[in-house]
């Protein structure tokens, strides 16, 4: 048995589930077992902040983070901040 945490963070709240899964459990199995509403809308998953594939095998103590879609393109935001300002 392994213990993992599955987390989905929104600007106004955080949903977290602590799970006990069998040895050899994968990221996809943990996400499915957590049953967090909105997890299907997440385009990517990370384990301890590092992108993970659904078939990645988890270890005891792993934190699975469901990554929400970006609201804005970071490159566009940087370009806007770097653009010269008009007086």
SULPEKA-V184601 format. One record per backbone hydrogen bond with DSSP energy under -0.5 kcal/mol. CO is the residue of the C=O (numbers start at 0). NH is the residue of the N-H. E is the energy in kcal/mol with one decimal. If there is no record, write none. Layout:
# SULPEKA-V184601
<<CO NH E> <CO NH E>>
This chain:
# SULPEKA-V184601
<<1 20 -2.6> <2 60 -3.5> <3 18 -3.2> <4 63 -3.6> <5 16 -2.4> <6 65 -3.1> <7 14 -2.9> <12 9 -3.4> <14 7 -2.6> <16 5 -2.6> <16 18 -0.5> <18 3 -2.1> <18 20 -0.5> <20 1 -3.0> <21 24 -1.5> <24 57 -3.1> <25 29 -2.1> <26 30 -2.5> <27 31 -2.3> <28 32 -2.5> <29 33 -2.0> <30 34 -1.4> <35 38 -1.9> <37 40 -1.3> <38 41 -1.2> <40 42 -0.6> <43 66 -2.6> <44 51 -2.9> <45 47 -0.5> <45 64 -3.5> <46 49 -1.4> <49 46 -2.7> <51 44 -0.5> <52 55 -2.0> <53 27 -2.6> <55 26 -1.7> <58 61 -2.0> <61 4 -2.1> <61 63 -0.5> <62 47 -2.3> <62 64 -0.6> <63 6 -2.9> <63 65 -0.5> <64 45 -2.5> <64 66 -0.5> <65 8 -0.6> <65 67 -0.6> <66 43 -1.1> <72 76 -2.1> <73 77 -2.2> <74 78 -2.3> <75 79 -2.3> <76 80 -2.1> <77 81 -2.1> <78 82 -1.4>>
